[in-house]
Amino acid sequence: MDTLTKLNVFVLVLSAVLLAMACVKADRVRAWREGINPSAPEVPDASFTVARVVLVAMAGFGVYTALQGFGVSDDLAWSEGELTSAVRGATSDLDGFTFQVDQADTPLYFDDYKSLIEDKVAENGGGDAPQTGVSAEPSATDTPAEANLTVTAHGTDKAFCTHIVRTRSKAHDYTPPGITGGEGTLTFAGYRLTVVTREGAC
């Protein structure tokens, strides 16, 4: 349970205590006061009425605040089902994904496999899932040709291992036009990804 959820639960408990206090009968309070301080002046009924209204109002505000807080907590945290669906969608999108690399073997359209997977999982999260909080941690032995990344998200202990294999695809090479408008001399090599995901960390 994260800190925000704990705070929301505490506010609900406090609201319940306030409601219980508002339900205490006036005679019981008078008897309690008399037992502690017999010479204390008697509390009029109007004071009890005002106190009940204040306590109920405070309890109602507390419940409203807690419910709003639970909504915020849900917006910031991934559920197991949301992450599972998002990872499956990202795997489907990336399996067969083609791209080009420059002369330094750097992809033209994304920084690395980590950022590519994180973006795709967030993109496939759906309207109720957060757009942040996804992590795709690469393995120490990863290479541009083959990689294993452990995908997790804030709010759930669920983890997935995404395996990526890059293969050469000359059909997707890209040669930009030359300065004069004809065929250029620089060709960006094309590659194709094969992506498979299983449940559990890599």
MDTraj code that builds the backbone (N, CA, C; nanometers):
import mdtraj as md
import numpy as np

residues = "MET ASP THR LEU THR LYS LEU ASN VAL PHE VAL LEU VAL LEU SER ALA VAL LEU LEU ALA MET ALA CYS VAL LYS ALA ASP ARG VAL ARG ALA TRP ARG GLU GLY ILE ASN PRO SER ALA PRO GLU VAL PRO ASP ALA SER PHE THR VAL ALA ARG VAL VAL LEU VAL ALA MET ALA GLY PHE GLY VAL TYR THR ALA LEU GLN GLY PHE GLY VAL SER ASP ASP LEU ALA TRP SER GLU GLY GLU LEU THR SER ALA VAL ARG GLY ALA THR SER ASP LEU ASP GLY PHE THR PHE GLN VAL ASP GLN ALA ASP THR PRO LEU TYR PHE ASP ASP TYR LYS SER LEU ILE GLU ASP LYS VAL ALA GLU ASN GLY GLY GLY ASP ALA PRO GLN THR GLY VAL SER ALA GLU PRO SER ALA THR ASP THR PRO ALA GLU ALA ASN LEU THR VAL THR ALA HIS GLY THR ASP LYS ALA PHE CYS THR HIS ILE VAL ARG THR ARG SER LYS ALA HIS ASP TYR THR PRO PRO GLY ILE THR GLY GLY GLU GLY THR LEU THR PHE ALA GLY TYR ARG LEU THR VAL VAL THR ARG GLU GLY ALA CYS".split()
xyz = np.array([
    [0.0850, -0.1191, 0.0000],
    [0.0000, 0.0000, 0.0000],
    [0.0885, 0.1239, 0.0000],
    [0.0731, 0.2130, -0.0975],
    [0.1575, 0.3310, -0.1045],
    [0.1127, 0.4366, -0.0041],
    [0.1924, 0.5431, 0.0076],
    [0.1678, 0.6468, 0.1077],
    [0.0345, 0.7169, 0.0853],
    [0.0017, 0.7467, -0.0400],
    [-0.1229, 0.8165, -0.0688],
    [-0.2437, 0.7318, -0.0297],
    [-0.2387, 0.6034, -0.0574],
    [-0.3490, 0.5141, -0.0210],
    [-0.3637, 0.5054, 0.1309],
    [-0.2515, 0.4954, 0.2021],
    [-0.2554, 0.4918, 0.3484],
    [-0.3194, 0.6192, 0.4041],
    [-0.2851, 0.7329, 0.3454],
    [-0.3424, 0.8597, 0.3905],
    [-0.4931, 0.8630, 0.3674],
    [-0.5366, 0.8113, 0.2539],
    [-0.6803, 0.8083, 0.2232],
    [-0.7552, 0.7192, 0.3224],
    [-0.6957, 0.6052, 0.3562],
    [-0.7573, 0.5147, 0.4542],
    [-0.7655, 0.5826, 0.5908],
    [-0.6603, 0.6524, 0.6291],
    [-0.6602, 0.7232, 0.7581],
    [-0.7711, 0.8282, 0.7631],
    [-0.7901, 0.9012, 0.6540],
    [-0.8953, 1.0033, 0.6491],
    [-1.0331, 0.9387, 0.6623],
    [-1.0535, 0.8229, 0.5987],
    [-1.1817, 0.7523, 0.6118],
    [-1.2063, 0.7073, 0.7551],
    [-1.1034, 0.6557, 0.8195],
    [-1.1170, 0.6125, 0.9594],
    [-1.1487, 0.7318, 1.0484],
    [-1.0798, 0.8422, 1.0260],
    [-1.1055, 0.9636, 1.1037],
    [-1.2480, 1.0125, 1.0831],
    [-1.2974, 1.0045, 0.9603],
    [-1.4353, 1.0455, 0.9311],
    [-1.5344, 0.9571, 1.0055],
    [-1.5050, 0.8281, 1.0128],
    [-1.5926, 0.7361, 1.0858],
    [-1.5948, 0.7705, 1.2342],
    [-1.4797, 0.8088, 1.2900],
    [-1.4727, 0.8482, 1.4312],
    [-1.5552, 0.9746, 1.4549],
    [-1.5467, 1.0699, 1.3638],
    [-1.6239, 1.1939, 1.3772],
    [-1.7743, 1.1656, 1.3739],
    [-1.8161, 1.0751, 1.2843],
    [-1.9581, 1.0384, 1.2786],
    [-2.0026, 0.9696, 1.4078],
    [-1.9161, 0.8857, 1.4626],
    [-1.9492, 0.8186, 1.5889],
    [-1.9637, 0.9201, 1.7014],
    [-1.8782, 1.0192, 1.7007],
    [-1.8872, 1.1248, 1.8023],
    [-2.0182, 1.2027, 1.7888],
    [-2.0601, 1.2258, 1.6642],
    [-2.1837, 1.3005, 1.6425],
    [-2.3061, 1.2230, 1.6897],
    [-2.2932, 1.0913, 1.6991],
    [-2.4064, 1.0074, 1.7392],
    [-2.4172, 0.9892, 1.8911],
    [-2.3180, 1.0360, 1.9658],
    [-2.3220, 1.0215, 2.1115],
    [-2.4353, 1.1076, 2.1677],
    [-2.5143, 1.0518, 2.2561],
    [-2.6285, 1.1239, 2.3125],
    [-2.5831, 1.2319, 2.4089],
    [-2.6624, 1.3401, 2.4137],
    [-2.6287, 1.4531, 2.5004],
    [-2.6248, 1.4126, 2.6465],
    [-2.7174, 1.3271, 2.6897],
    [-2.7220, 1.2866, 2.8304],
    [-2.5943, 1.2127, 2.8705],
    [-2.5403, 1.1343, 2.7773],
    [-2.4170, 1.0607, 2.8085],
    [-2.3003, 1.1566, 2.8251],
    [-2.2959, 1.2587, 2.7390],
    [-2.1888, 1.3581, 2.7497],
    [-2.2012, 1.4353, 2.8809],
    [-2.3252, 1.4723, 2.9170],
    [-2.3460, 1.5456, 3.0425],
    [-2.3030, 1.4613, 3.1626],
    [-2.3372, 1.3329, 3.1584],
    [-2.2999, 1.2449, 3.2690],
    [-2.1486, 1.2295, 3.2779],
    [-2.0845, 1.2206, 3.1624],
    [-1.9381, 1.2088, 3.1595],
    [-1.8716, 1.3341, 3.2160],
    [-1.9221, 1.4520, 3.1762],
    [-1.8677, 1.5788, 3.2262],
    [-1.8907, 1.5928, 3.3767],
    [-2.0083, 1.5533, 3.4220],
    [-2.0401, 1.5645, 3.5642],
    [-1.9507, 1.4723, 3.6472],
    [-1.9189, 1.3552, 3.5921],
    [-1.8312, 1.2639, 3.6641],
    [-1.6902, 1.3184, 3.6778],
    [-1.6446, 1.3948, 3.5757],
    [-1.5098, 1.4514, 3.5784],
    [-1.5061, 1.5799, 3.6610],
    [-1.6070, 1.6666, 3.6363],
    [-1.6104, 1.7971, 3.7047],
    [-1.7554, 1.8293, 3.7418],
    [-1.7982, 1.7894, 3.8626],
    [-1.9376, 1.8105, 3.9023],
    [-1.9800, 1.9569, 3.9025],
    [-1.8857, 2.0478, 3.9209],
    [-1.9205, 2.1903, 3.9270],
    [-1.9253, 2.2573, 3.7894],
    [-1.8957, 2.1827, 3.6822],
    [-1.8960, 2.2414, 3.5484],
    [-2.0377, 2.2820, 3.5087],
    [-2.0525, 2.3968, 3.4399],
    [-2.1864, 2.4421, 3.3987],
    [-2.2477, 2.3450, 3.2968],
    [-2.3777, 2.3342, 3.2966],
    [-2.4466, 2.2432, 3.2068],
    [-2.4409, 2.2950, 3.0628],
    [-2.4188, 2.2048, 2.9704],
    [-2.4120, 2.2410, 2.8280],
    [-2.5532, 2.2417, 2.7700],
    [-2.5946, 2.3523, 2.7068],
    [-2.7305, 2.3589, 2.6514],
    [-2.7465, 2.2682, 2.5295],
    [-2.8725, 2.2318, 2.5007],
    [-2.9020, 2.1445, 2.3861],
    [-2.8569, 2.2065, 2.2545],
    [-2.8661, 2.3386, 2.2418],
    [-2.8251, 2.4059, 2.1181],
    [-2.6780, 2.3807, 2.0861],
    [-2.5952, 2.3736, 2.1911],
    [-2.4522, 2.3481, 2.1693],
    [-2.4297, 2.2084, 2.1123],
    [-2.5065, 2.1112, 2.1611],
    [-2.4953, 1.9755, 2.1080],
    [-2.5387, 1.9706, 1.9612],
    [-2.6429, 2.0455, 1.9295],
    [-2.6906, 2.0483, 1.7911],
    [-2.5841, 2.1051, 1.6983],
    [-2.5247, 2.2176, 1.7401],
    [-2.4180, 2.2786, 1.6595],
    [-2.2998, 2.1839, 1.6458],
    [-2.2635, 2.1185, 1.7561],
    [-2.1496, 2.0255, 1.7524],
    [-2.1760, 1.9101, 1.6570],
    [-2.2993, 1.8574, 1.6587],
    [-2.3334, 1.7465, 1.5682],
    [-2.3233, 1.7902, 1.4222],
    [-2.3754, 1.9101, 1.3929],
    [-2.3694, 1.9604, 1.2553],
    [-2.2248, 1.9745, 1.2102],
    [-2.1403, 2.0284, 1.2961],
    [-1.9987, 2.0477, 1.2615],
    [-1.9296, 1.9130, 1.2411],
    [-1.9544, 1.8178, 1.3323],
    [-1.8901, 1.6866, 1.3206],
    [-1.9331, 1.6123, 1.1945],
    [-2.0639, 1.6172, 1.1636],
    [-2.1134, 1.5500, 1.0424],
    [-2.0562, 1.6158, 0.9174],
    [-2.0476, 1.7494, 0.9189],
    [-1.9917, 1.8211, 0.8038],
    [-1.8447, 1.7844, 0.7840],
    [-1.7701, 1.7794, 0.8938],
    [-1.6283, 1.7425, 0.8850],
    [-1.6121, 1.5994, 0.8350],
    [-1.6987, 1.5092, 0.8826],
    [-1.6919, 1.3697, 0.8379],
    [-1.7242, 1.3583, 0.6893],
    [-1.8261, 1.4324, 0.6464],
    [-1.8622, 1.4296, 0.5047],
    [-1.7509, 1.4821, 0.4170],
    [-1.6869, 1.5902, 0.4606],
    [-1.5743, 1.6453, 0.3846],
    [-1.4587, 1.5461, 0.3800],
    [-1.4366, 1.4765, 0.4928],
    [-1.3294, 1.3767, 0.4966],
    [-1.3537, 1.2626, 0.3998],
    [-1.4781, 1.2137, 0.3944],
    [-1.5125, 1.1057, 0.3017],
    [-1.4922, 1.1507, 0.1573],
    [-1.5388, 1.2726, 0.1279],
    [-1.5240, 1.3265, -0.0079],
    [-1.3754, 1.3374, -0.0451],
    [-1.2954, 1.3894, 0.0479],
    [-1.1518, 1.4048, 0.0217],
    [-1.0846, 1.2698, -0.0015],
    [-1.1213, 1.1707, 0.0805],
    [-1.0617, 1.0377, 0.0660],
    [-1.0984, 0.9745, -0.0675],
    [-1.2249, 0.9880, -0.1075],
    [-1.2673, 0.9313, -0.2358],
    [-1.1939, 0.9984, -0.3512],
    [-1.1765, 1.1301, -0.3423],
    [-1.0993, 1.2001, -0.4452],
    [-0.9549, 1.1512, -0.4451],
    [-0.9021, 1.1287, -0.3246],
    [-0.7645, 1.0805, -0.3135],
    [-0.7466, 0.9421, -0.3720],
    [-0.8466, 0.8540, -0.3504],
    [-0.8395, 0.7203, -0.4102],
    [-0.8403, 0.7302, -0.5625],
    [-0.9164, 0.8265, -0.6155],
    [-0.9194, 0.8461, -0.7602],
    [-0.7847, 0.8893, -0.8128],
    [-0.7187, 0.9811, -0.7405],
    [-0.5854, 1.0266, -0.7806],
    [-0.4861, 0.9117, -0.7725],
    [-0.4958, 0.8325, -0.6643],
    [-0.4052, 0.7186, -0.6479],
    [-0.4217, 0.6187, -0.7610],
    [-0.5469, 0.5960, -0.8019],
    [-0.5728, 0.5017, -0.9109],
    [-0.5182, 0.5556, -1.0429],
    [-0.5253, 0.6868, -1.0616],
    [-0.4749, 0.7480, -1.1852],
    [-0.3232, 0.7384, -1.1947],
    [-0.2550, 0.7314, -1.0794],
    [-0.1098, 0.7293, -1.0789],
    [-0.0514, 0.5885, -1.0755],
    [-0.1347, 0.4893, -1.0478],
    [-0.0846, 0.3527, -1.0313],
    [-0.1435, 0.2593, -1.1367],
    [-0.0601, 0.1651, -1.1822],
    [-0.1036, 0.0631, -1.2765],
    [-0.1621, -0.0547, -1.2010],
    [-0.2653, -0.1136, -1.2556],
    [-0.3171, -0.2387, -1.2010],
    [-0.2529, -0.3541, -1.2782],
    [-0.2661, -0.4733, -1.2226],
    [-0.2106, -0.5920, -1.2887],
    [-0.2726, -0.6125, -1.4261],
    [-0.4044, -0.5938, -1.4345],
    [-0.4734, -0.6120, -1.5625],
    [-0.4333, -0.5077, -1.6651],
    [-0.4183, -0.3817, -1.6199],
    [-0.3784, -0.2753, -1.7119],
    [-0.2402, -0.3011, -1.7696],
    [-0.1464, -0.3415, -1.6842],
    [-0.0103, -0.3663, -1.7322],
    [-0.0070, -0.4867, -1.8253],
    [-0.0797, -0.5920, -1.7903],
    [-0.0831, -0.7115, -1.8750],
    [-0.1346, -0.6778, -2.0139],
    [-0.2451, -0.6040, -2.0204],
    [-0.3025, -0.5665, -2.1490],
    [-0.2091, -0.4755, -2.2274],
    [-0.1468, -0.3810, -2.1585],
    [-0.0580, -0.2861, -2.2257],
    [0.0660, -0.3547, -2.2813],
    [0.1220, -0.4486, -2.2057],
    [0.2418, -0.5207, -2.2527],
    [0.2076, -0.6074, -2.3736],
    [0.0927, -0.6707, -2.3693],
    [0.0513, -0.7518, -2.4843],
    [0.0339, -0.6640, -2.6081],
    [-0.0283, -0.5484, -2.5896],
    [-0.0472, -0.4574, -2.7024],
    [0.0849, -0.4067, -2.7570],
    [0.1771, -0.3727, -2.6667],
    [0.3086, -0.3246, -2.7091],
    [0.3855, -0.4332, -2.7832],
    [0.3772, -0.5562, -2.7349],
    [0.4450, -0.6681, -2.8012],
    [0.3909, -0.6882, -2.9420],
    [0.2588, -0.6805, -2.9548],
    [0.1979, -0.6967, -3.0871],
    [0.2405, -0.5844, -3.1817],
    [0.2476, -0.4621, -3.1303],
    [0.2873, -0.3486, -3.2141],
    [0.4323, -0.3583, -3.2595],
    [0.5191, -0.4078, -3.1717],
    [0.6623, -0.4081, -3.2009],
    [0.7089, -0.5331, -3.2753],
    [0.6317, -0.6403, -3.2708],
    [0.6701, -0.7606, -3.3435],
    [0.6516, -0.7361, -3.4938],
    [0.7627, -0.7299, -3.5647],
    [0.7579, -0.6966, -3.7066],
    [0.7876, -0.5500, -3.7329],
    [0.8153, -0.4737, -3.6300],
    [0.8460, -0.3313, -3.6421],
    [0.9753, -0.3122, -3.7217],
    [0.9741, -0.2232, -3.8186],
    [1.0922, -0.1971, -3.9009],
    [1.1437, -0.0558, -3.8779],
    [1.2731, -0.0403, -3.8939],
    [1.3365, 0.0914, -3.8730],
    [1.4715, 0.0931, -3.9434],
    [1.5323, 0.2087, -3.9455],
    [1.6646, 0.2228, -4.0052],
    [1.7631, 0.2735, -3.9004],
    [1.8917, 0.2472, -3.9259],
    [1.9976, 0.2953, -3.8377],
    [2.0946, 0.3795, -3.9196],
    [2.1652, 0.4705, -3.8500],
    [2.2640, 0.5520, -3.9197],
    [2.3974, 0.4786, -3.9273],
    [2.4997, 0.5477, -3.9709],
    [2.6296, 0.4833, -3.9905],
    [2.6933, 0.4385, -3.8592],
    [2.6454, 0.4950, -3.7455],
    [2.6967, 0.4547, -3.6141],
    [2.6107, 0.3447, -3.5519],
    [2.5199, 0.2871, -3.6307],
    [2.4294, 0.1804, -3.5856],
    [2.3295, 0.2303, -3.4811],
    [2.2971, 0.3585, -3.4869],
    [2.1991, 0.4184, -3.3961],
    [2.0646, 0.4297, -3.4656],
    [1.9568, 0.3789, -3.4069],
    [1.8244, 0.3880, -3.4705],
    [1.7854, 0.5333, -3.4983],
    [1.7173, 0.5543, -3.6089],
    [1.6782, 0.6900, -3.6464],
    [1.5535, 0.7375, -3.5729],
    [1.4662, 0.6454, -3.5312],
    [1.3339, 0.6856, -3.4827],
    [1.3141, 0.6682, -3.3321],
    [1.4104, 0.6102, -3.2630],
    [1.3996, 0.5962, -3.1176],
    [1.5398, 0.5901, -3.0587],
    [1.5507, 0.6148, -2.9289],
    [1.6818, 0.6221, -2.8645],
    [1.7416, 0.4839, -2.8392],
    [1.6607, 0.3958, -2.7799],
    [1.7080, 0.2614, -2.7465],
    [1.5864, 0.1724, -2.7229],
    [1.6107, 0.0433, -2.7007],
    [1.4995, -0.0494, -2.6781],
    [1.4222, -0.0146, -2.5508],
    [1.4915, 0.0327, -2.4509],
    [1.4268, 0.0699, -2.3246],
    [1.3185, 0.1753, -2.3472],
    [1.3549, 0.2852, -2.4118],
    [1.2587, 0.3929, -2.4353],
    [1.1497, 0.3497, -2.5325],
    [1.1853, 0.2658, -2.6299],
    [1.0867, 0.2190, -2.7268],
    [0.9778, 0.1375, -2.6578],
    [1.0164, 0.0443, -2.5706],
    [0.9186, -0.0400, -2.5020],
    [0.8358, 0.0410, -2.4031],
    [0.9015, 0.1282, -2.3264],
    [0.8291, 0.2089, -2.2287],
    [0.7227, 0.2949, -2.2960],
    [0.7581, 0.3550, -2.4075],
    [0.6617, 0.4387, -2.4801],
    [0.5458, 0.3554, -2.5340],
    [0.5764, 0.2385, -2.5877],
    [0.4718, 0.1542, -2.6457],
    [0.3777, 0.0984, -2.5389],
    [0.4316, 0.0609, -2.4236],
    [0.3463, 0.0108, -2.3151],
    [0.2537, 0.1210, -2.2668],
    [0.3080, 0.2411, -2.2453],
    [0.2246, 0.3542, -2.2021],
    [0.1187, 0.3860, -2.3065],
    [0.1556, 0.3762, -2.4324],
    [0.0626, 0.4047, -2.5427],
    [-0.0523, 0.3041, -2.5465],
    [-0.0250, 0.1807, -2.5059],
    [-0.1269, 0.0756, -2.5085],
    [-0.1993, 0.0586, -2.3747],
    [-0.1765, 0.1509, -2.2819],
    [-0.2365, 0.1385, -2.1506],
    [-0.3856, 0.1619, -2.1466],
    [-0.4385, 0.2336, -2.2425],
    [-0.5815, 0.2621, -2.2412],
    [-0.6124, 0.3885, -2.1632],
    [-0.7382, 0.4290, -2.1665],
    [-0.7780, 0.5557, -2.1062],
    [-0.7674, 0.5596, -1.9554],
    [-0.7845, 0.4460, -1.8865],
    [-0.7827, 0.4450, -1.7402],
    [-0.6432, 0.4244, -1.6827],
    [-0.5486, 0.3818, -1.7636],
    [-0.4137, 0.3543, -1.7138],
    [-0.3300, 0.4820, -1.7136],
    [-0.2334, 0.4920, -1.6212],
    [-0.1447, 0.6095, -1.6207],
    [-0.0603, 0.6139, -1.7480],
    [-0.0141, 0.7322, -1.7821],
    [0.0735, 0.7470, -1.8978],
    [0.2201, 0.7458, -1.8565],
    [0.2455, 0.7331, -1.7272],
    [0.3822, 0.7294, -1.6757],
    [0.3963, 0.6108, -1.5807],
    [0.5177, 0.5925, -1.5305],
    [0.5408, 0.4879, -1.4307],
    [0.5831, 0.3544, -1.4864],
    [0.6047, 0.3443, -1.6181],
    [0.6485, 0.2187, -1.6798],
    [0.8005, 0.2146, -1.6837],
    [0.8565, 0.0988, -1.6532],
    [1.0012, 0.0820, -1.6570],
    [1.0359, -0.0447, -1.7345],
    [1.1302, -0.0327, -1.8270],
    [1.1797, -0.1478, -1.9034],
    [1.3304, -0.1547, -1.8817],
    [1.3722, -0.2398, -1.7891],
    [1.5133, -0.2463, -1.7519],
    [1.5881, -0.3491, -1.8368],
    [1.6911, -0.3043, -1.9098],
    [1.7669, -0.3967, -1.9960],
    [1.8556, -0.4895, -1.9152],
    [1.8866, -0.6041, -1.9735],
    [1.9788, -0.6990, -1.9117],
    [2.1226, -0.6565, -1.9394],
    [2.2135, -0.7019, -1.8563],
    [2.3537, -0.6615, -1.8700],
    [2.4160, -0.7136, -1.9992],
    [2.3605, -0.8219, -2.0548],
    [2.4191, -0.8842, -2.1741],
    [2.3533, -0.8372, -2.3040],
    [2.2657, -0.7369, -2.2969],
    [2.1937, -0.6914, -2.4165],
    [2.2884, -0.6347, -2.5221],
    [2.2527, -0.6574, -2.6479],
    [2.3254, -0.6012, -2.7624],
    [2.2223, -0.5437, -2.8581],
    [2.2642, -0.4639, -2.9555],
    [2.1683, -0.4138, -3.0554],
    [2.0970, -0.5259, -3.1304],
    [2.1628, -0.6425, -3.1418],
    [2.1042, -0.7527, -3.2166],
    [2.0059, -0.8345, -3.1347],
    [2.0240, -0.8401, -3.0027],
    [1.9361, -0.9207, -2.9175],
    [1.9339, -0.8617, -2.7767],
    [1.8150, -0.8517, -2.7219],
    [1.8021, -0.7893, -2.5903],
    [1.6880, -0.8518, -2.5110],
    [1.7015, -0.8467, -2.3786],
    [1.5968, -0.8910, -2.2865],
    [1.5717, -0.7782, -2.1869],
    [1.4475, -0.7343, -2.1761],
    [1.4142, -0.6248, -2.0869],
    [1.3007, -0.6645, -1.9929],
    [1.3160, -0.6327, -1.8644],
    [1.2131, -0.6606, -1.7658],
    [1.1206, -0.5399, -1.7553],
    [0.9935, -0.5624, -1.7846],
    [0.8950, -0.4544, -1.7858],
    [0.8136, -0.4579, -1.6564],
    [0.8114, -0.3460, -1.5854],
    [0.7321, -0.3317, -1.4632],
    [0.6618, -0.1965, -1.4674],
    [0.5751, -0.1742, -1.3689],
    [0.5043, -0.0456, -1.3625],
    [0.4681, -0.0142, -1.2181],
    [0.4612, 0.1130, -1.1873],
    [0.4262, 0.1576, -1.0524],
    [0.2833, 0.1162, -1.0176],
    [0.2676, 0.0524, -0.9012],
    [0.1337, 0.0159, -0.8565],
    [0.1057, -0.1331, -0.8586],
    [0.1906, -0.2105, -0.9243],
    [0.1700, -0.3559, -0.9305],
    [0.3039, -0.4274, -0.9257],
    [0.3046, -0.5485, -0.8694],
    [0.4260, -0.6304, -0.8618],
    [0.4445, -0.7171, -0.9862],
    [0.3517, -0.7087, -1.0783],
    [0.3583, -0.7882, -1.2013],
    [0.4819, -0.7477, -1.2830],
    [0.5470, -0.8453, -1.3439],
    [0.6643, -0.8193, -1.4282],
    [0.6580, -0.9062, -1.5523],
    [0.7162, -0.8545, -1.6600],
    [0.7195, -0.9278, -1.7866],
    [0.8604, -0.9186, -1.8449],
    [0.8999, -1.0245, -1.9139],
    [1.0290, -1.0262, -1.9829],
    [1.0047, -1.0165, -2.1326],
    [1.0522, -0.9095, -2.1914],
    [1.0370, -0.8883, -2.3358],
    [1.1686, -0.9202, -2.4061],
    [1.1629, -1.0152, -2.4971],
    [1.2808, -1.0595, -2.5718],
    [1.2755, -1.0003, -2.7121],
    [1.3819, -0.9317, -2.7507],
    [1.3881, -0.8632, -2.8808],
    [1.5040, -0.9190, -2.9626],
    [1.4750, -0.9512, -3.0869],
    [1.5787, -0.9946, -3.1810],
    [1.5714, -0.9050, -3.3043],
    [1.6848, -0.8477, -3.3428],
    [1.6914, -0.7602, -3.4598],
    [1.7532, -0.8347, -3.5770],
    [1.6853, -0.8345, -3.6904],
    [1.7382, -0.9000, -3.8105],
    [1.7468, -0.7984, -3.9251],
    [1.8450, -0.8201, -4.0096],
    [1.8672, -0.7294, -4.1242],
    [1.7521, -0.7423, -4.2219],
    [1.7054, -0.6283, -4.2736],
    [1.5959, -0.6274, -4.3704],
    [1.6293, -0.5258, -4.4796],
    [1.6986, -0.5729, -4.5846],
    [1.7403, -0.4826, -4.6909],
    [1.6224, -0.4191, -4.7623],
    [1.5068, -0.4861, -4.7550],
    [1.3875, -0.4294, -4.8189],
    [1.3458, -0.2986, -4.7544],
    [1.3922, -0.2749, -4.6338],
    [1.3566, -0.1524, -4.5631],
    [1.4729, -0.0542, -4.5525],
    [1.5759, -0.0737, -4.6351],
    [1.6826, 0.0263, -4.6429],
    [1.6246, 0.1582, -4.6934],
    [1.6862, 0.2659, -4.6523],
    [1.6373, 0.3981, -4.6952],
    [1.7544, 0.4805, -4.7478],
    [1.7407, 0.5255, -4.8728],
    [1.8408, 0.6120, -4.9348],
    [1.7760, 0.7468, -4.9632],
    [1.8080, 0.8495, -4.8868],
    [1.7471, 0.9809, -4.9102],
    [1.7968, 1.0408, -5.0407],
    [1.7195, 1.1314, -5.1003],
    [1.7605, 1.1952, -5.2260],
    [1.8897, 1.2743, -5.2087],
    [1.9645, 1.2839, -5.3175],
    [2.0872, 1.3627, -5.3147],
    [2.0570, 1.5115, -5.3184],
    [2.1604, 1.5897, -5.3132],
    [2.1452, 1.7356, -5.3120],
    [2.0796, 1.7858, -5.4395],
    [2.1110, 1.7226, -5.5512],
    [2.0561, 1.7677, -5.6799],
    [1.9182, 1.7093, -5.7084],
    [1.8683, 1.6281, -5.6169],
    [1.7355, 1.5701, -5.6364],
    [1.7388, 1.4274, -5.6846],
    [1.8519, 1.3804, -5.7287],
    [1.8628, 1.2426, -5.7734],
    [1.8855, 1.1490, -5.6560],
    [1.9199, 1.0243, -5.6854],
    [1.9430, 0.9262, -5.5807],
    [2.0672, 0.9620, -5.5017],
    [2.0571, 0.9555, -5.3698],
    [2.1702, 0.9882, -5.2837],
    [2.2711, 0.8764, -5.2771],
    [2.3814, 0.9053, -5.2096],
    [2.4894, 0.8074, -5.1973],
    [2.4925, 0.7435, -5.0587],
    [2.4121, 0.7971, -4.9664],
    [2.4111, 0.7453, -4.8302],
    [2.2866, 0.6586, -4.8089],
    [2.3057, 0.5374, -4.7624],
    [2.1943, 0.4460, -4.7377],
    [2.1881, 0.4097, -4.5894],
    [2.0693, 0.4223, -4.5333],
    [2.0467, 0.3825, -4.3944],
    [1.9961, 0.2386, -4.3944],
    [2.0662, 0.1514, -4.3248],
    [2.0331, 0.0088, -4.3230],
    [1.9012, -0.0156, -4.2502],
    [1.8182, -0.1029, -4.3079],
    [1.6906, -0.1358, -4.2482],
    [1.6971, -0.2629, -4.1638],
    [1.6171, -0.2640, -4.0574],
    [1.6111, -0.3808, -3.9686],
    [1.4664, -0.4091, -3.9311],
    [1.4454, -0.5321, -3.8893],
    [1.3117, -0.5762, -3.8472],
    [1.3226, -0.6411, -3.7100],
    [1.2256, -0.6117, -3.6221],
    [1.2268, -0.6679, -3.4883],
    [1.1336, -0.7877, -3.4766],
    [1.1810, -0.8890, -3.4053],
    [1.0958, -0.9993, -3.3609],
    [1.0853, -0.9869, -3.2095],
    [0.9638, -0.9717, -3.1602],
    [0.9439, -0.9439, -3.0172],
    [0.8512, -1.0487, -2.9559],
    [0.8966, -1.1064, -2.8462],
    [0.8186, -1.2057, -2.7713],
    [0.8240, -1.1677, -2.6234],
    [0.7110, -1.1771, -2.5547],
    [0.7059, -1.1424, -2.4125],
    [0.6479, -1.2593, -2.3321],
    [0.7114, -1.2846, -2.2185],
    [0.6602, -1.3874, -2.1259],
    [0.6428, -1.3244, -1.9887],
    [0.5612, -1.3866, -1.9072],
    [0.5386, -1.3364, -1.7724],
    [0.6582, -1.3676, -1.6835],
    [0.6941, -1.2722, -1.5969],
    [0.8081, -1.2905, -1.5072],
    [0.9273, -1.2074, -1.5505],
    [1.0130, -1.1760, -1.4554],
    [1.1326, -1.0968, -1.4850],
    [1.2305, -1.1769, -1.5691],
    [1.3158, -1.1044, -1.6408],
    [1.4161, -1.1709, -1.7259],
    [1.5284, -1.2273, -1.6399],
])
top = md.Topology()
chain = top.add_chain()
for i, resn in enumerate(residues, 1):
    res = top.add_residue(resn, chain, resSeq=i)
    for name in ("N", "CA", "C"):
        top.add_atom(name, md.element.get_by_symbol(name[0]), res)
traj = md.Trajectory(xyz[None], top)
